[in-house]
Amino acid sequence: MFFDPETWVAVAFVVLMVVFGYLGVFKSAMTALDHRAARIKAELDDATRLKQEAAKVLADYKARSATAEREAADIIANAKSEAERIATEAKAKMEDFVARRTKTAESKIALAEAQAVADVRAAAAEAAVQAASTILSQSVKGQVADDLLAKGITEVRQKLN
């Protein structure tokens, strides 16, 4: 049994374990393993915390994105309604402007028409006076003719104007 290599390996192993125990290698190894386990646990806790924060940030981003999309849709809807309102107001103003211009043009035409009628009447009256004056001056002579002529001219002017 003492000549078997397995026996000497077993004895050497036991001696080595006793030396390790005396030097505190087991305690150091266990402490190192505990520290490593604590560090790994802390890293896992950090990773979990970071994952939760990332989930919160993602949810916040999605909420902000949805809010921004709603706001954009509201802005577009408001812009469309504002454009329609402005177009309606512009159309009403244009129709009012055209109506006023038409009315102004019609009143100018009526005024010009009335002026033309007055000018024609005045010209006709002047022509009638001239004709009457010429006829009366040729047919009636003397003081009576001058009186009749003046009286007739005055009457014609009053009636025609």
Secondary structure, 3 states (H helix, E strand, C coil): CCCCHHHHHHHHHHHHHHHHHHHCHHHHHHHHHHHHHHHHHHHHHHHHHHHHHHHHHHHHHHHHHHHHHHHHHHHHHHHHHHHHHHHHHHHHHHHHHHHHHHHHHHHHHHHHHHHHHHHHHHHHHHHHHHHHHHHHHHHCCCHHHHHHHHHHHHHHHHHHC
